[in-house]
Amino acid sequence: MYLLLAFLMVPIVEIALFIQVGGMIGLPPTLAIVVLTAVLGTWLVKTQGRLALGQLRNSFQQMDDPTEPLAHGAMILVAGALLLTPGFFTDAVGFSLLVPPVRVAVYHFLRARISMARFQMGPGTMHSRTYPGRQPGQGDIIDGEFKDVSPHKSRHDGSSGWVNGPDQD
C-alpha cells in the first residue's frame, strides 16, 4: 500500500515543484538545474560507490560482517537511480543518500526493524549433502553418472584407444 502511494505521490510532487521552480526562475534555468544535478549525481555516485566497494572488500578480507557495507552500496545505487530521475524531490532524496551520516542513520533505522536469524562466514558455510561415513572437512566429493558412448571396436594392440599413433589411421 505504501509503495502504491509513493508511485502516485512522487510524480505529483515533482510536477508541482517543476511548476513552482519554473515559474520563479524560468524554463531554461530549470532544465539546466535538472541536467546539472544528473551529471553531478553521476560523478558523486561513482566516487561514493568506489568507497563503498573498498569497504566491502575490506570486510570480506577481515572476515567481518559485510551487512553495513552492502547496505551502503544499495543506498548509493538507489541514490544514483533517484539522481538520474528528473525532478527536484528525487534529487533531494538522492543527494541526501550520498551523505555518509545520512546512510548510517538509515542503516541503523532499518537494522532496528529487521531481525537476522543467523550470519556465518568462513569455511564450512556451504551446505553440502552428508554421505554415510564422511566427516566434515574430508574434502570434496564429486558424485556423477556416465554412459560409455565410444564405438564398440575391440582393439587388441595394447593401446588405450584414446589417441591414434602417427602410423595409425
Residue pairs with C-beta under 8 A, 6 or more apart in sequence:
10 87
10 89
10 90
13 89
14 86
14 87
14 88
14 89
14 90
17 87
17 88
17 89
18 30
18 87
18 88
21 30
21 33
21 88
22 30
33 88
34 86
34 87
34 91
37 83
37 91
37 95
38 83
38 84
38 86
41 79
41 80
41 83
41 84
41 91
41 94
41 95
41 98
42 80
42 83
42 84
44 83
44 95
44 98
45 76
45 77
45 79
45 80
45 83
45 98
48 76
48 79
48 98
49 73
49 76
49 77
49 80
52 69
52 72
52 73
52 76
53 73
55 69
55 72
56 66
56 69
56 70
56 73
58 64
58 69
59 65
59 66
59 68
59 69
60 66
63 121
63 122
65 119
65 121
66 121
67 111
67 116
67 119
68 107
71 103
71 107
71 110
72 100
72 103
72 107
75 97
75 103
75 106
75 107
76 97
76 98
76 103
78 94
78 97
79 93
79 94
79 95
79 97
79 98
80 94
81 94
82 90
82 91
82 93
82 94
82 97
83 90
83 91
83 94
83 95
85 94
96 102
97 103
97 106
124 136
124 137
131 141
134 141
150 161
155 161
159 165
